[in-house]
Amino acid sequence: MSTTTRTVHGTPEAVFDVLADGWSYSQWVVGASRVRDVTPGWPAPETHIHHSVGAWPLLIDDTTTVRRCERPDLLELTVRAWPSGEGVVRITCRASGADTEVTMEEDATKGPGLLVPKPVRDVLLDRRNREALRRLAILVERAQADPA
């Protein structure tokens, strides 16, 4: 699995509050252009985010499913974006003083994405997940600055 880590200025609970808001998915997940629906109870196991990937007019509708959730420490997802394939994403949150070390691990599990050599896949996933964690940090830190 490709592994990417970032320190977020906020507690694990604050990070998980953003992860638990399925409607925020397209704001921090690189490539997700919109959320069409979120299963009630998200992020309980087997709940889904129905999302679109890409840019209009080339949008692909697909889903992300929760495999495991242990709030505020772990969220494990099956992510789909066919025809490119399917993968697993594991997000862990570990307190580090007043901050949280957030780690994303990801790899392809099915489909054409597996044809990309692992070293190349790891570099591409790391780049994408660095940006995703940057966006996630912005959402967490903004929510803490303005707890409205």
Backbone as a printed PyTorch tensor [residue, N CA C, xyz], in Angstrom:
tensor([[[  0.8280,  -1.1810,   0.0000],
         [  0.0000,   0.0000,   0.0000],
         [  0.8740,   1.2480,   0.0000]],

        [[  0.4380,   2.2570,  -0.7150],
         [  1.0830,   3.5590,  -0.6570],
         [  0.6840,   4.2170,   0.6610]],

        [[  1.6430,   4.8050,   1.3650],
         [  1.3900,   5.4050,   2.6670],
         [  1.7890,   6.8690,   2.6500]],

        [[  0.8590,   7.7360,   3.0580],
         [  1.0800,   9.1770,   3.1070],
         [  0.6140,   9.6840,   4.4660]],

        [[  1.4310,  10.5180,   5.1210],
         [  1.1070,  11.0130,   6.4560],
         [  1.2220,  12.5260,   6.4890]],

        [[  0.3400,  13.1520,   7.2730],
         [  0.3730,  14.6020,   7.4730],
         [ -0.0820,  14.9130,   8.8900]],

        [[  0.5400,  15.9220,   9.4840],
         [  0.0840,  16.4110,  10.7790],
         [ -1.0030,  17.4400,  10.5480]],

        [[ -2.1330,  17.2480,  11.2230],
         [ -3.2740,  18.1560,  11.1280],
         [ -3.4280,  18.8440,  12.4790]],

        [[ -3.6130,  20.1520,  12.4470],
         [ -3.7880,  20.9220,  13.6770],
         [ -5.2210,  20.7640,  14.1700]],

        [[ -5.4340,  19.7520,  14.9610],
         [ -6.7440,  19.4300,  15.5180],
         [ -6.6830,  18.0630,  16.1580]],

        [[ -7.6750,  17.7600,  16.9530],
         [ -7.7340,  16.4790,  17.6390],
         [ -8.1770,  15.3730,  16.6830]],

        [[ -7.9350,  14.1080,  17.0380],
         [ -8.4750,  13.0240,  16.2170],
         [ -9.9970,  13.1320,  16.0620]],

        [[-10.6820,  13.5720,  17.1070],
         [-12.1370,  13.7260,  17.0360],
         [-12.5190,  14.7730,  15.9910]],

        [[-11.7580,  15.8860,  15.9410],
         [-12.0400,  16.9330,  14.9590],
         [-11.7990,  16.4260,  13.5360]],

        [[-10.7380,  15.6520,  13.3480],
         [-10.4720,  15.0660,  12.0340],
         [-11.6080,  14.1190,  11.6690]],

        [[-12.0040,  13.2970,  12.6240],
         [-13.0500,  12.3110,  12.3300],
         [-14.3960,  12.9740,  12.0800]],

        [[-14.6290,  14.1390,  12.6890],
         [-15.8730,  14.8660,  12.3960],
         [-15.9810,  15.1660,  10.9020]],

        [[-14.8610,  15.5390,  10.2710],
         [-14.8750,  15.8020,   8.8310],
         [-15.0420,  14.4950,   8.0620]],

        [[-14.3060,  13.4540,   8.4590],
         [-14.4280,  12.1570,   7.7820],
         [-15.8470,  11.6140,   7.8880]],

        [[-16.5150,  11.8840,   9.0100],
         [-17.8600,  11.3660,   9.2510],
         [-18.9330,  12.1640,   8.5200]],

        [[-18.5530,  13.2840,   7.9240],
         [-19.4930,  14.0690,   7.1170],
         [-19.3540,  13.6250,   5.6720]],

        [[-20.1400,  12.6460,   5.2890],
         [-20.0470,  12.1070,   3.9370],
         [-20.2550,  13.1490,   2.8560]],

        [[-21.0090,  14.1930,   3.1490],
         [-21.2580,  15.2450,   2.1590],
         [-20.0090,  16.0840,   1.9000]],

        [[-18.9940,  16.0100,   2.7740],
         [-17.7570,  16.7770,   2.5660],
         [-16.7540,  16.0240,   1.6860]],

        [[-17.0440,  14.7940,   1.3470],
         [-16.1330,  13.9100,   0.6120],
         [-15.5270,  14.5740,  -0.6240]],

        [[-16.3550,  15.2230,  -1.4300],
         [-15.8390,  15.8210,  -2.6720],
         [-14.9980,  17.0670,  -2.4060]],

        [[-15.0100,  17.5790,  -1.1770],
         [-14.1890,  18.7430,  -0.8530],
         [-12.7430,  18.3590,  -0.5530]],

        [[-12.5170,  17.1300,  -0.1400],
         [-11.1430,  16.7560,   0.2060],
         [-10.5980,  15.5770,  -0.5850]],

        [[-11.4370,  14.7750,  -1.1850],
         [-10.9530,  13.6230,  -1.9650],
         [-10.6400,  14.0750,  -3.3890]],

        [[ -9.3790,  13.9650,  -3.7660],
         [ -8.9410,  14.3850,  -5.0920],
         [ -9.5840,  13.4830,  -6.1430]],

        [[-10.2310,  14.1010,  -7.1120],
         [-10.8850,  13.3640,  -8.1910],
         [-12.3790,  13.2290,  -8.0080]],

        [[-12.8610,  13.3130,  -6.7790],
         [-14.3080,  13.2470,  -6.5330],
         [-14.8900,  14.6190,  -6.8440]],

        [[-15.7790,  14.6730,  -7.8270],
         [-16.2980,  15.9670,  -8.2500],
         [-17.5920,  16.3490,  -7.5490]],

        [[-18.3570,  15.3600,  -7.1070],
         [-19.6030,  15.6710,  -6.4060],
         [-20.0730,  14.4500,  -5.6300]],

        [[-20.8650,  14.7170,  -4.5860],
         [-21.5180,  13.6550,  -3.8160],
         [-22.9830,  13.6780,  -4.2060]],

        [[-23.5040,  12.5340,  -4.6270],
         [-24.8980,  12.4350,  -5.0420],
         [-25.8130,  12.0010,  -3.9150]],

        [[-25.2870,  11.1870,  -2.9890],
         [-26.0950,  10.7080,  -1.8760],
         [-25.1610,  10.0970,  -0.8260]],

        [[-25.6050,  10.1120,   0.4210],
         [-24.8670,   9.4890,   1.5150],
         [-25.8530,   8.6120,   2.2790]],

        [[-25.5140,   7.3380,   2.4510],
         [-26.3710,   6.4160,   3.1910],
         [-26.5230,   6.9090,   4.6280]],

        [[-27.7670,   6.9420,   5.1460],
         [-27.9370,   7.3010,   6.5560],
         [-27.0840,   6.3830,   7.4360]],

        [[-26.4710,   6.9670,   8.4610],
         [-25.6200,   6.1910,   9.3520],
         [-24.1480,   6.2360,   8.9950]],

        [[-23.8000,   6.8680,   7.8430],
         [-22.3910,   7.0110,   7.4660],
         [-21.6290,   7.5630,   8.6540]],

        [[-20.4830,   7.0100,   9.0260],
         [-19.6510,   6.0020,   8.3720],
         [-19.7240,   4.6200,   9.0260]],

        [[-20.8890,   4.1350,   9.3230],
         [-21.0150,   2.7730,   9.8480],
         [-20.6280,   1.7740,   8.7570]],

        [[-20.1080,   0.6100,   9.1390],
         [-19.7540,  -0.3960,   8.1360],
         [-20.9230,  -0.6970,   7.1940]],

        [[-20.5820,  -0.8560,   5.9200],
         [-21.5040,  -1.1610,   4.8230],
         [-22.3360,   0.0320,   4.3660]],

        [[-22.1100,   1.2340,   4.9330],
         [-22.7850,   2.4170,   4.4010],
         [-21.9770,   2.9480,   3.2190]],

        [[-22.6270,   3.7960,   2.3990],
         [-22.0320,   4.2260,   1.1270],
         [-22.1000,   5.7340,   0.9430]],

        [[-21.1330,   6.2260,   0.1950],
         [-21.2160,   7.5470,  -0.4210],
         [-21.3560,   7.2900,  -1.9150]],

        [[-22.3860,   7.8440,  -2.5020],
         [-22.5720,   7.7650,  -3.9490],
         [-21.9660,   9.0480,  -4.5100]],

        [[-20.9200,   8.9170,  -5.2980],
         [-20.1780,  10.0800,  -5.7750],
         [-19.9480,   9.9900,  -7.2670]],

        [[-19.4600,  11.0860,  -7.8170],
         [-19.0440,  11.1190,  -9.2140],
         [-17.5710,  11.4790,  -9.2490]],

        [[-16.8730,  10.9070, -10.2130],
         [-15.4490,  11.1340, -10.4000],
         [-15.2600,  11.7570, -11.7720]],

        [[-14.3300,  12.7000, -11.8670],
         [-14.0320,  13.3190, -13.1470],
         [-14.6070,  14.7150, -13.2430]],

        [[-14.6430,  15.2250, -14.4580],
         [-15.1700,  16.5610, -14.7210],
         [-16.2020,  16.4710, -15.8340]],

        [[-17.1970,  17.2970, -15.7320],
         [-18.2410,  17.3210, -16.7460],
         [-17.6230,  17.6190, -18.0980]],

        [[-17.9680,  16.9460, -19.1550],
         [-19.0550,  15.9820, -19.2980],
         [-18.6170,  14.5320, -19.1080]],

        [[-17.3900,  14.3330, -18.6460],
         [-16.8580,  12.9810, -18.4830],
         [-16.9180,  12.5600, -17.0180]],

        [[-18.1230,  12.4070, -16.5060],
         [-18.3200,  12.0080, -15.1180],
         [-18.6320,  10.5220, -15.0330]],

        [[-18.0740,   9.8820, -14.0190],
         [-18.3610,   8.4760, -13.7510],
         [-19.0220,   8.4140, -12.3840]],

        [[-20.2170,   7.8400, -12.3220],
         [-20.9190,   7.6670, -11.0490],
         [-20.4970,   6.3530, -10.4210]],

        [[-20.1310,   6.4020,  -9.1390],
         [-19.7340,   5.1810,  -8.4480],
         [-19.9470,   5.3510,  -6.9590]],

        [[-19.3920,   4.4320,  -6.1650],
         [-19.6300,   4.4560,  -4.7200],
         [-18.3450,   4.2130,  -3.9450]],

        [[-18.3700,   4.6670,  -2.7010],
         [-17.3540,   4.3530,  -1.7090],
         [-18.0960,   3.6930,  -0.5640]],

        [[-17.5810,   2.5750,  -0.0600],
         [-18.2430,   1.8000,   0.9850],
         [-17.3410,   1.6770,   2.2020]],

        [[-17.9230,   1.8430,   3.3840],
         [-17.1510,   1.6850,   4.6160],
         [-16.9320,   0.2000,   4.8800]],

        [[-15.6870,  -0.1820,   5.0450],
         [-15.3300,  -1.5520,   5.4240],
         [-15.2360,  -1.6800,   6.9400]],

        [[-14.6340,  -0.6400,   7.5670],
         [-14.3990,  -0.6640,   9.0090],
         [-14.3560,   0.7620,   9.5330]],

        [[-14.9200,   0.9690,  10.7020],
         [-14.9020,   2.2890,  11.3180],
         [-14.7070,   2.1260,  12.8190]],

        [[-13.6580,   2.7580,  13.3290],
         [-13.3840,   2.7600,  14.7630],
         [-13.0990,   4.2070,  15.1550]],

        [[-14.1560,   4.9530,  15.3700],
         [-14.0410,   6.3820,  15.6720],
         [-13.3090,   6.6020,  16.9730]],

        [[-12.3440,   7.5050,  17.0580],
         [-11.8210,   8.4400,  16.0580],
         [-10.4900,   7.9910,  15.4620]],

        [[-10.2230,   6.6890,  15.4930],
         [ -8.8950,   6.2020,  15.1180],
         [ -8.7550,   5.6680,  13.7030]],

        [[ -9.8200,   5.1090,  13.1330],
         [ -9.6710,   4.3700,  11.8750],
         [-10.9300,   4.4500,  11.0250]],

        [[-10.7230,   4.6850,   9.7380],
         [-11.7860,   4.5750,   8.7480],
         [-11.1920,   3.8420,   7.5560]],

        [[-11.7740,   2.6940,   7.2130],
         [-11.2820,   1.8970,   6.0880],
         [-12.3930,   1.7990,   5.0600]],

        [[-12.0500,   2.1130,   3.8150],
         [-13.0330,   2.2340,   2.7410],
         [-12.6810,   1.3600,   1.5460]],

        [[-13.7070,   0.9060,   0.8530],
         [-13.5440,   0.3610,  -0.4910],
         [-13.9530,   1.4820,  -1.4260]],

        [[-13.0210,   1.9120,  -2.2650],
         [-13.2840,   3.0170,  -3.1910],
         [-13.3790,   2.4630,  -4.6010]],

        [[-14.3600,   2.9870,  -5.3240],
         [-14.5820,   2.5190,  -6.6920],
         [-14.6200,   3.7150,  -7.6370]],

        [[-14.0130,   3.5310,  -8.7780],
         [-14.0640,   4.5260,  -9.8520],
         [-13.8830,   3.7860, -11.1770]],

        [[-14.8390,   2.9160, -11.4790],
         [-14.7570,   2.1540, -12.7200],
         [-14.9500,   3.1080, -13.8840]],

        [[-14.2230,   2.9500, -14.9730],
         [-13.5190,   1.7500, -15.3950],
         [-12.0810,   1.6460, -14.9100]],

        [[-11.5880,   2.6120, -14.1010],
         [-10.1890,   2.5010, -13.6740],
         [ -9.9840,   1.4320, -12.6130]],

        [[-11.0340,   1.1150, -11.8510],
         [-10.8910,   0.0170, -10.9110],
         [-11.4300,   0.2890,  -9.5290]],

        [[-10.8950,  -0.4690,  -8.5880],
         [-11.3530,  -0.4530,  -7.2020],
         [-10.1260,  -0.5520,  -6.3060]],

        [[-10.2470,   0.0320,  -5.1150],
         [ -9.1300,  -0.0260,  -4.1870],
         [ -9.5840,   0.0470,  -2.7500]],

        [[ -8.6130,  -0.0140,  -1.8650],
         [ -8.8600,   0.1050,  -0.4320],
         [ -8.0870,   1.3180,   0.0660]],

        [[ -8.7500,   2.1190,   0.9080],
         [ -8.1190,   3.2620,   1.5590],
         [ -8.3080,   3.0800,   3.0550]],

        [[ -7.2060,   3.1920,   3.7900],
         [ -7.2570,   3.1190,   5.2560],
         [ -6.7450,   4.4500,   5.7920]],

        [[ -7.5870,   5.1300,   6.5740],
         [ -7.2100,   6.4080,   7.1770],
         [ -7.1190,   6.1990,   8.6780]],

        [[ -5.9430,   6.4950,   9.2340],
         [ -5.7690,   6.3660,  10.6800],
         [ -5.4340,   7.7360,  11.2530]],

        [[ -5.9370,   7.9670,  12.4670],
         [ -5.7200,   9.2210,  13.1760],
         [ -5.0810,   8.8920,  14.5140]],

        [[ -3.9150,   9.5090,  14.7630],
         [ -3.1930,   9.2570,  16.0100],
         [ -2.8500,  10.5900,  16.6480]],

        [[ -3.2980,  10.7740,  17.8950],
         [ -3.0170,  12.0150,  18.6110],
         [ -1.5140,  12.2210,  18.7200]],

        [[ -1.1090,  13.4810,  18.5390],
         [  0.2950,  13.8660,  18.6690],
         [  0.3030,  15.2310,  19.3510]],

        [[  0.2310,  15.1970,  20.6800],
         [  0.0620,  16.4410,  21.4260],
         [ -1.3210,  16.9980,  21.1400]],

        [[ -1.3900,  18.2740,  20.7580],
         [ -2.6720,  18.9060,  20.4240],
         [ -3.0640,  18.6390,  18.9750]],

        [[ -2.1880,  17.9950,  18.2230],
         [ -2.4210,  17.7340,  16.8020],
         [ -2.7620,  16.2670,  16.5630]],

        [[ -2.9630,  15.9460,  15.2990],
         [ -3.2570,  14.5640,  14.9040],
         [ -2.3830,  14.1930,  13.7220]],

        [[ -1.7550,  13.0450,  13.8150],
         [ -1.0320,  12.4920,  12.6820],
         [ -2.0270,  11.6460,  11.8950]],

        [[ -2.3390,  12.0900,  10.6850],
         [ -3.2990,  11.3830,   9.8360],
         [ -2.5140,  10.6420,   8.7570]],

        [[ -2.7660,   9.3460,   8.6420],
         [ -2.0870,   8.5210,   7.6490],
         [ -3.1230,   7.9090,   6.7110]],

        [[ -2.8630,   8.0400,   5.4150],
         [ -3.6880,   7.3880,   4.3940],
         [ -2.8480,   6.3020,   3.7390]],

        [[ -3.4030,   5.1010,   3.7430],
         [ -2.7910,   3.9860,   3.0290],
         [ -3.7670,   3.5970,   1.9330]],

        [[ -3.2610,   3.3940,   0.7350],
         [ -4.1530,   3.0930,  -0.3850],
         [ -3.4610,   2.1940,  -1.3880]],

        [[ -4.2500,   1.3250,  -1.9940],
         [ -3.7630,   0.5540,  -3.1260],
         [ -4.9440,   0.0300,  -3.9290]],

        [[ -4.6730,  -0.2440,  -5.1800],
         [ -5.6630,  -0.8460,  -6.0670],
         [ -5.8720,  -2.3050,  -5.6630]],

        [[ -7.1170,  -2.7730,  -5.8000],
         [ -7.4090,  -4.1730,  -5.4940],
         [ -8.0420,  -4.9150,  -6.6710]],

        [[ -8.6520,  -4.1700,  -7.5970],
         [ -9.2940,  -4.7800,  -8.7660],
         [ -9.2040,  -3.8220,  -9.9420]],

        [[ -9.2140,  -4.3990, -11.1310],
         [ -9.3280,  -3.5890, -12.3340],
         [ -8.0090,  -3.1560, -12.9410]],

        [[ -8.1070,  -2.2800, -13.9500],
         [ -6.9310,  -1.8470, -14.7150],
         [ -5.8600,  -1.1480, -13.8800]],

        [[ -6.2260,  -0.5490, -12.7510],
         [ -5.2290,   0.0970, -11.8920],
         [ -4.1300,  -0.8640, -11.4660]],

        [[ -4.4580,  -2.1390, -11.3790],
         [ -3.4570,  -3.1450, -10.9990],
         [ -2.4030,  -3.3600, -12.0880]],

        [[ -2.6880,  -2.9110, -13.3150],
         [ -1.7240,  -3.0680, -14.4070],
         [ -0.5800,  -2.0620, -14.3040]],

        [[ -0.7950,  -0.9990, -13.5430],
         [  0.2630,   0.0010, -13.3340],
         [  1.2740,  -0.6130, -12.3590]],

        [[  2.5610,  -0.6080, -12.7190],
         [  3.5590,  -1.1940, -11.8100],
         [  3.4890,  -0.5490, -10.4240]],

        [[  3.6360,  -1.3620,  -9.3850],
         [  3.4700,  -0.8940,  -8.0070],
         [  4.3110,   0.3360,  -7.6740]],

        [[  5.5950,   0.3890,  -8.0530],
         [  6.3680,   1.5950,  -7.7230],
         [  5.7800,   2.8700,  -8.3510]],

        [[  5.2700,   2.7680,  -9.5580],
         [  4.6480,   3.9170, -10.2220],
         [  3.3210,   4.2440,  -9.5450]],

        [[  2.5460,   3.2110,  -9.2570],
         [  1.2540,   3.3890,  -8.5740],
         [  1.4540,   4.0810,  -7.2250]],

        [[  2.4860,   3.6600,  -6.4820],
         [  2.7490,   4.2620,  -5.1720],
         [  3.0600,   5.7500,  -5.2840]],

        [[  3.8550,   6.1340,  -6.2820],
         [  4.1840,   7.5510,  -6.4760],
         [  2.9230,   8.3520,  -6.8110]],

        [[  2.1070,   7.8260,  -7.7100],
         [  0.8830,   8.5300,  -8.1080],
         [ -0.0940,   8.6520,  -6.9400]],

        [[ -0.2660,   7.5720,  -6.1890],
         [ -1.1780,   7.6140,  -5.0370],
         [ -0.6580,   8.5600,  -3.9610]],

        [[  0.6510,   8.5660,  -3.7390],
         [  1.2230,   9.4670,  -2.7410],
         [  0.9650,  10.9200,  -3.1170]],

        [[  1.1720,  11.2750,  -4.3640],
         [  0.9160,  12.6520,  -4.8090],
         [ -0.5460,  13.0340,  -4.5980]],

        [[ -1.4340,  12.1570,  -5.0050],
         [ -2.8610,  12.4400,  -4.8520],
         [ -3.2350,  12.5380,  -3.3760]],

        [[ -2.7190,  11.6210,  -2.5630],
         [ -3.0920,  11.6100,  -1.1470],
         [ -2.4490,  12.7440,  -0.3590]],

        [[ -1.3050,  13.2490,  -0.8000],
         [ -0.7480,  14.4620,  -0.1750],
         [ -1.7290,  15.6160,  -0.3310]],

        [[ -2.2680,  15.7510,  -1.5260],
         [ -3.2430,  16.8190,  -1.7650],
         [ -4.5310,  16.5690,  -0.9890]],

        [[ -4.9770,  15.3230,  -0.9390],
         [ -6.2010,  15.0100,  -0.1790],
         [ -6.0160,  15.3550,   1.2990]],

        [[ -4.8700,  15.0070,   1.8760],
         [ -4.6260,  15.3150,   3.2820],
         [ -4.4720,  16.8160,   3.5070]],

        [[ -3.9260,  17.5290,   2.5360],
         [ -3.8430,  18.9960,   2.6330],
         [ -5.2510,  19.5840,   2.7050]],

        [[ -6.1310,  19.1100,   1.8260],
         [ -7.5210,  19.5940,   1.8100],
         [ -8.2580,  19.2150,   3.0920]],

        [[ -8.0400,  17.9850,   3.5620],
         [ -8.6640,  17.5410,   4.8050],
         [ -8.2160,  18.4360,   5.9590]],

        [[ -6.9270,  18.7390,   6.0160],
         [ -6.3990,  19.6080,   7.0730],
         [ -7.0600,  20.9810,   7.0290]],

        [[ -7.2520,  21.5250,   5.8560],
         [ -7.9090,  22.8350,   5.7240],
         [ -9.3200,  22.7700,   6.3050]],

        [[-10.0620,  21.7270,   5.9850],
         [-11.4360,  21.5980,   6.5000],
         [-11.4510,  21.4660,   8.0230]],

        [[-10.5530,  20.6590,   8.5590],
         [-10.4860,  20.4630,  10.0110],
         [-10.1130,  21.7690,  10.6970]],

        [[ -9.0780,  22.4010,  10.1900],
         [ -8.5820,  23.6180,  10.8360],
         [ -9.5640,  24.7690,  10.7050]],

        [[-10.2690,  24.8570,   9.5790],
         [-11.2940,  25.8920,   9.4110],
         [-12.4450,  25.6650,  10.3700]],

        [[-12.8640,  24.4030,  10.5390],
         [-13.9720,  24.0920,  11.4520],
         [-13.6050,  24.4440,  12.8860]],

        [[-12.3570,  24.2390,  13.2620],
         [-11.9330,  24.5650,  14.6230],
         [-11.8250,  26.0740,  14.8300]],

        [[-11.4520,  26.8010,  13.7650],
         [-11.3310,  28.2530,  13.8730],
         [-12.6950,  28.9220,  13.9340]],

        [[-13.6940,  28.2830,  13.3130],
         [-15.0580,  28.8390,  13.2650],
         [-16.0470,  27.7510,  13.6550]],

        [[-16.1660,  27.4510,  14.9640],
         [-17.0020,  26.3280,  15.3960],
         [-18.5140,  26.5550,  15.2430]],

        [[-18.9270,  27.6450,  14.6450],
         [-20.3390,  27.9910,  14.4090],
         [-21.2180,  26.8960,  14.8130]]])
